[in-house]
């Protein structure tokens, strides 16, 4: 899926050098799909556009060449926290790297430039705003530069989902440094955004790598949102100590949900643009270092989340575009291990977003955003493999079902729902159309809530006639009755349910009513642990504790020591020597020398006991 018809020419010596460098610094024995072609094009001095899914190995495409190229690689990165994580990780792999941003004083920046001029730093991370400073550009022009790597390049496009004005100024790079190749990298960009990136950056005859957008390790699960806070709480509790992110559309909802989960004992924190910079930095660092289990956030908690062991992402409300959705769920499972994207769906949330979009001032922008939200709605309403819907949207057409989404795992089916529908409609009639969905469900299930008792609805004949079914079951049935026009929600009266004339035919059972079987979120939707490679889980837990202790001592994120995939392989192969440990993916010479012995000692002690 790239612009070349075959692998770019590399001599055997070049391939050997690249593989040796890959193993020595990064601990990998082979390249992932597309990586070696990207590196080869760069070594030949070509511009490039790289589209790879989050966790697909984009960073390595410029980090490895940076080691081998004679000059300095400038990496444009959107977030200060991401820069620090990247630099911490690189320096512990034996790669000289630094960053310059607003957190540094003038003397520190001056010292960094001295090291750059002396060839002591190979990679320098900067924010896009820094490159709009002419004085800074002049300082760069006095250095020997090999590459500009622009991460999160979709931010350059006004049609992108994370538009950032400073990115639009990066076209100056080709004017100031016409001989230095530019690599643009992103995880999500539709066809329009890709074209915009190429035009805005003025890339010259670029090598274009369009890798598969598929993140097969992420399970897509959609479920009706009928009691959102309790659903989220139950889900998070099932995940134990695993890390997760919950996305909401408003600061108010973030604060409300965070307060609820914290009161229920969940180790969580809120993150949104309304918080002070210092607080946001503390939350992100706490999450990165495994001190905060769950972050509840708006899209402000987005770019640059470099934490590989996020096991789930929950959307409490729908994003506006499939690009945003895919970018956000891509923060789960970056280590390649099983992860899940749970999406709680409610019609009122969808209606609210459509209303907000329609109120925009720019008609062209409104039209584009409506089209993109229509694609999001199609994903929500899909009755076929959800992964197919996403991949087809990104022009990666596939006819093969994924087998790892709620549709594939629990295919939609229909049943004779006449009796269930009659119970619902009769209940609405018996309480004189004086309750919303949740109240109807409480009456059907015989719940003696304050509202039910106050209105004497525990005395109606339909009280408790649906006690054998879950709230989710009845929510799914009522939702379909609304969609089919048998019930209406009176928005002006707190979404009270009302009967329509069409409901008479159902109440009289003039003909069977076929509805989709309620597709309730099942426990089996969550990643099947048996799908993971077999490994010693007790040892894995000990290895995580050791990793956390080492990371805390060095004041870095635990994954910088070793990620979960590496720990699980250590717990599976049980290496006894440094040579055996070096064969584990993710462990190179530098990390072996730095961290190998304590992990080997722990493994040996575990086996002995």
N, C-alpha and C positions, 0 to 999 in steps of 0.2 A: 504493500500500500504506500509506495513512495514514488518519487519522481524518476528514479533510475530503474532500468529494466533488469539490472543485475547488480551484484555486490560490487561496490567501487573497488578498483584495483588496489591490492595491497600485496607487497612482497612477503615471502615467508618470514624474512627477518623482522619486518614491521609487525606482522601478526604475533610473532613470538614475543617481541618487545611489549606490545599492548597487553597480551595475556599475562606476562610476567609482572608487569606493573599493576594490572588488575588484582592479581593474587596477593602481591606484596603489600599494597596499601589498603585494599578493600576486602580482601579475604575471599574472593570469588574465583572459581575455576573457569567460568565461561561467561560470555556476554548474554544479556537478554535480547529478545527479538528487536532488531533495528539498531541496537546500540553501536555495533562495530561499523555499520555503514555511516552513521552520523559522525562518529569519531574520525573515520577515514576522510570524509568530505571536509571536515574542519582542518585536518592535518594538511589538506591540499589548498587551504586558504579560502574555501567557499563559504558564503553566507548560508544560513539554513533556517528552516522553520520546523520545529519539532513538536508534534502533538502526541503525547503519551498520557495514559490515564494516571491519576494520582497513585503514587506507589509503584509506577512502572519503570522507574530508574532514570528519570530525566536528568537529575543533578549529576549523575556520573558521566553523562555525555559531554559535559564541559569540565568537570573536576579532573577526570583522567587526562585529557589533552593538556590541561593547564600544567600538570606535573611535567609533561614532556616538552611542551613548547618553550622557546627560549625566553619569552617576555612575561608580562603580567596579564592575568585574566581579570577583567572587571565584571563583577556580577551585579546586575540591577535586581534588587530584592525589595518587596513592598513593606516589610515589617521589621522593626528593630529586634523583636524577640526571635524571629526566624534567623536573622543574621547571626546572633549570638550562638544559637544552637548549631548552625552550620559550621561556624568557626570553631566552636568547642569540639565538634565531632571531627573536623578535618585535622586539627592540631593533635588530637589523640590518635590519629592514624598516621602521624608523621608528616603531614602536609602543611607547609607554612601558609597561614591564612590570617586575615585581619578584616575588620570592618571599620567604616567611618560613618558615624551618624550623630544626631544631636545629643546623644548621651555622653559624648566625649568632649573633654576640654581642648582648648587650642593647642596646648603643649603636647598632649597625647597625639593629636592629629599630625602635628609637626614631626614627632618622633616616628610615626608610621610612614610618613613620606620619606624620611631619611632611610628607613629600612627598605622601602620600595626602590629607591634610587640605587641602593647597594645590592639589589637582587635577593634580599632575604625574605621576601614575601611573594608567593606565586598567585594567590587569589585575594582580591580585595572586594568586599561586599559594600555596596552603597545603595541608598534610596534613590528613586528616580528624580526627586526634587533636588538632590545634590548635583545631578548632572545638568540642571538648568542654570547653575551658577557658572558664569563665564570665568571667574578666577579659578574655580576648581578645574574646569576644562583646560585652562592654560597650564595648570600644574600637571595634569595628566599628560599633556602634549610633550612635556619634558622627560617622560618616562618611555621605556620600551614596552609597548603593548602588543599582546598576541591575539586578544579576543574580547569582545563585549558579549556577555550572556545575559539576555533579558528574560528573567523568570516572570511567570504570570502575565505573559504577553497579551492575553485577551483584554487586559486593563487599558490597552492603547486604543481600543475601538469604542466609539460612542454607542455601538450596538451590543457591546459586551455586557455581561452581567455584573461586572465589578469595575465599571469605568472610573478611571483615575486621571484627571486632567494632566498631571505632570508627565504621564507616559506619552502624551501626544507631542511633547517637546523632544523626544528621543530621536526624531529624524535628524537633529543636529549632528548626531554621531557620525553620519556618513559625510557631512560637510567638513567636520573637524578632523576626522580620521578616515579618509577614503580607502586606505589600504588595509585597515583592520577589519577582519571578518566579524559579522554580527550573527549571533544565534538567538532566535526567538523561541521561547518554550512555553507551552501551556497544556493544561489537561483537558479543557473543555472549550471548544469554539466551533460554532456552526459554520457553514460555508461562507456566509456573509462576513462574519467576523474574521475568518481566515484571510479573505481577500483584503479586508481593511488593514490587517496586520502587515501584509506584504507591501501594501501601498504606503502606509504611514511610515514604515521604517525604511522604505526605499531599498529593499534588499535586492542585491544584484545577482541574477541567475541563481537563485537559492536552491539548495538541495532540500526537498520537502519530504519529511518523514511523517506519514499519517499512520501511526500504529493503531492497533485495535483499541476501541474505547471500552471494550468489555472488561469488567472487574468481576470475573467469575466467582471469586471467593466471597462476594457480598450477596447475601440473600435479600431479595426485595419482598417486603411484606406490607400490604395495606390492610387496615382494619377499620371498621366504623368507629367513630369517636362518640361514645354515648355517655361516658363519665370520665372525661379526659384525665383529670388529675389522678384518680384512683387507678386507671389503666396504666398510666406511666409509673406510678409507685409500684404496682404489682410486677411490672416488667423489669424495672430496675432492680428490685429485690431478688428476682430470679437470677440476675447476672452476677450476684455475689460481689466480689471486689473488682470486677472488670471495669475498665474506663469507658465512658460514653459521653456523647454530646446531644443535647436536646435543643432544637431550633424552634423559636417562636417568632412571630412577625412584629411584635411591639415590645417596648421596654416594660410597659405595664404588665403584660402577660409573663414576661421573663421574671419580674420581681414577684408576682403572685405565685407562680409555679415553684420558684426557688424557695419561698417562704414555706409553702406547703410541704415540699419534700424534706427540707431541713427540719421542720417540726416533727416529721415522721422518722427522723434518724438517719437520713441519707447524707453522706459526706458530699456536699455540693456547693456551687457558688454561681452567682449571676455575672453575666458579662454583656454590656451593651454600651453604645456610644455616649450615653448620659452619665456614665461613671467617670471619675477622675482618672487621668492617665496612670497614676501610681497604683490605683486599685486594680485597674485592668491588667497592668503588668504583673501584679502579685497573683491574680487569679490565673493568668496564663502560665506563669512560672510554676505555680502550685500544681496545675494540671499536668504540665510537662514532666514534672519531677515525681508524679504519682502520689502527691500529697492531697490532691483533690480528685475525688472519684468521678464526679459528673459536673459538667458545665452546662448551665441553661443559658442560652444566648440568642441574640438577634444575629443577623448576617454580619454584624460588626466583628464577630468572632469567626473570621473566615480565612483570608489569605494567610499562608505561611504556617498553618498548623502542621508541624513536622513530627508529631508524636505517632510512632508506628503501631502502637498496641491499643488503639481505640477499637473496641470490639463491637460497638453499636452506635448508630446515629438515629435519633428519633425526630421526626417532623411533627410537631404538635399542631402546626398549621401549614398550609401549602405554600411553597415558594412561587414566585411569579413566572419562572421559566424552567424548562427542563435543564438548561445549562446550569442554573443555580442549584437545582436539586442534585444534579450529578456531581457538581463540584463539592457540594456539602456532604453527600454520602461518601464521597471519595476519601474523606478524612478517616473513615473506618477501614481497618484491615490493610493498612499500608505495608505490613510485614508479610502479607500473603496468606496469613492464617484466616480461618473462617470468621466472618463478621456479618452483621445484619443491619439493614436499613428499614426501620419501622415507620410507617406513615399513617397517622391517625386522621381519618377523613370525615368531614362534616359539611353538608351542603351550605350551611350558613357561612362557613369560612370562605368557600369558593365565591359565594354571592358578594361577600364583603370586598374581596380583592377586585372583582370585576367592577364594582362601583368605584373603588379608588382609582383604578386605571382610567375609567371613563371620564373622571373629573379632571384629567390632565389638560394643560393649556395648549400643547402642541398637537394638532390633529394627526400629523404624520407619526409622531411618537406614540400617540394613543393607538393608532391602527396597528403599528408594529408590535406593541406590547400586548394588544388583544390577540393577535395572531399567535404570539409566543405563549400566552396563557391558555389559548385553545389547545396547544400541543400538550401543555401540562394537564389540562382537563381530560384530554384523550388518554393520557397515561393513567389517570385516576379511574376512568370509566372502562379501561381495557378489559376485555373478556378473553384475550389471548395473552401469551407470554409477555410479561411486562418488559423483560430485557430486550425482546425484539422491538418493542415500541421505542425504547430509548436508542438502541443502536441504529434503527432505521431513521430516526430523527437526525442523527449525526452522519447520515449517508453511508453507514456501514450495514448494508442490507444483508439480512440473514433469514433463512427459512427454518433454521433449526431452533427448536424450543430449548430453553436453558436448563430446565429441571431444577432450578434453584430460586423460584419465586412462588408467591402464594397461589398464583393461577396454575402453574405447572404442578405444584405439590398437592393442590386441592382443586381440581378442575371444576368450573361452574356446572351445576346440574339443576334441573327443575323438579318440583314436586307439586302435588295437589295441595295447595295452601288454602283451600276454601274454608276449612274449619278454623285454621289459625287466623285468617283474615276476618272471619265472622266474630271471633272473640274480641279482636281489636276494635272493629267498628261498633260492635254492641257495647263495648266498654265506653267508647267515646259518647255514644247515645245515652247510656245510663247515667253518666256523670254530667249530662246536659252540656257537653262540649265546653267544659270548664277546666281543661288541663292541657299542659304541653306534653311532649313526648315522654319525658322522664316521669311525669306524674301518672300518665296512662300506664307506663310499665310498672310503677309501684302498685297501682290498683290491681293490675292483672296478676302480679306475683304475690299479692296479699301482704304487702309491706305496710306496717302501721306507722307511717311517717307522720310528722306533726301536721303537714298539710292535708294528708288523707283523713286524719282524725278530725281536724277542724271542720272539714267540709262534709263529714259523715259519709265519705266515700267507702268506708269499710263496711257499710251496710248495704251497698248496691249488690245486685245479683252477680255481677261480673267480678267481684272482689275475690282474688285468689284463684280464678279459673285457669291462670297461666303459670301457676307456681312451679310447674315441672320444667320450665325452660329458663334459661339464663337471661339477664338483662340484654346482653348482646344479641341473643336470638330475636327478642321482640323488637329491638332497635332496628335490626335488619329487615324484619317484616314490615314495620311501620314505614321505614324509609322507602320501600318499594311501593307501598300503597300510596304514598305521597307522589312518587314519580309517575305512577300510572293514573293519577287523578281521582283516586277514591277518597283521599283525604286532602285537606288544605291546611296550611299553617297561617293563622291570622297574625301577621307581623305586628300590627298595631295593638294587639292584645297579648303581648308576651309569648308569641308563637303558639297560641292555643290551637289545638287540633279541631277541625270542623269537618263534618260529613259533607260530601257533594252528592248531587243527584245520581251520579254514576254508582255510588256505593249501594244503592238499593238492590241492584242486580246481584251483588255479592251476598248481601244479607238474605235475599230470597233464594240464593243458590240456584239461579236459573241455568247456570252452566259452571263447570269446574273452573276455578281460578288457579292458573299455574304460575308459580313464582320461583325465582332462583333460590336454591337452598342456601340458608344463611351460612356464609363462609366466615366463621368466627376464627379469630386468631388462635391457632393451636400451639400447644407447647412444642410440638414437633417442628414448628416453623423456625424456632430458634436453632442456631447451628447445631448440627448433630455431632456431638463430641467424638463419636466413633469414626467420623469422616477424617479426623485428624490422624496424623501418624501416631502409632502407639509409642508412648514414652512413659517413663517413670514419673508420675505426677507428684509424688512426695519429694523426689529429688528436684523436680522443676520448681516447687515452692521454695525449697532451700536455696536454689540457685538465684531465684528472684530476690530473696532476702539478702544474699551476699552482694548481688548487683546493686541493690538499693543502698546498702551500707557503704560500698565503694563510691557510688555516685554522690551520696551525701557528703562524704569526706572530701571529694573534689569539687563540690558545689556545681554539679552538672546533672543533666537529665539521665535517668537510668539507661534509656535506650542507646545513649552514646557509648556506654560500656559494651553491651551486647544487646541486640533486640530479642524479642520473644521467640522469633523463629530460630535464632541461634541457640537460645537456652533450651528450647524443646528438642533440638537435634543433639545437644550435649546430653540431655536426659534420656535420649534414645540410644545413642551409640556408646555412651559411657567411656570416653577416651581415658587411657591410663598414662599416656606419654605426651610430650609436647608435639611430637611428630603426628600422633593420632589426632590431637586437638587441632592441629593446623589443617587437617583434612575437613574440618567442619566449616560449612558455608558461613561466611561473615567474619571469620578469624584469619587475619593476615599476620605477617611477621611482626609488625609494629604492635598490634593489639596483643599478640601472644606474649611478647616480651613484657608488655605493660601489665596485663591482667591474668595471664595464663596460670601462674602457680597457685594462687588462692582457689581458683575454680578446680584445678586438678586435685588439690588437696581435699576439697570438699567432696568431690566425686569419689575419690578413693576411700575416704572415711565413711561415706554413705554405703558403699559396696561392702565394706568390712563389717558394718553394723547390720 
